[in-house]
Amino acid sequence: MSETDRTVLRVSGPEAHRFLQNLVTNDLDRLDKGPVYTALLTPQGKYRADFFAIADDDTILLDVASHQSGDLLKALTLYKLRSKVEIEETDIVVARGLGAAPDDALTDPRDPRMGWRAYDGRASEEGVDWDAARVAAGVPLAGVELDPDSYILEMGFERLNGVDFRKGCFIGQEVTARMKHKTELKKGLAVVEVEGSAPLGTEITADGKPAGTLFTQSGGAGLAYLRFARASGEMQAGDASVKVQG
């Protein structure tokens, strides 16, 4: 999976905003201030897709991982029912880069360390190590850290400005709100220090007991999904040693 392999869908029609607002995890009333990072969940509160919503005149663009675009288009079409909405794939190319956003580019709303995005045909910045950027900012990637069993609060979506509990209903809201207000997260994504290396998806153990899974690694750091109660001190992931950063 690649951070830069993206597809842009366009949602148009007089009810486009209301249609999406009732489905996704974040508040699209903030679109006039810039891109909104959000997700579509299952009714059971599990992850289905994450994407950026961008206002484009009277339409809304959805910047999504290309391998998820077909499923997202299918899901939105299913939810459309009689809404006055049209949904289509575009040929818009997503440009990316690090650092401050240049003129007419948009700052990534997840974390300033994730740089900028643009939809005007310009070229992406070359030579960027996006794995290093994601690890430093604690940003999960669809198809790597994020999968159909993921819960977005465990994967850091609140920290990454990807969910709003004041906006009203969204698909999967009940489960997500219960995790927010009634339980303490026992598992979740964390940035870890890694000495050595291990294949993606290697089990992490602590004192011989399962403690999590190691995913993306770059420059002596990595992203791991951990059982917090066991994630103390030095842990093992294959031939690598792992400990929580901080």
Disulfide bonds with the S-S distance in Angstrom:
none
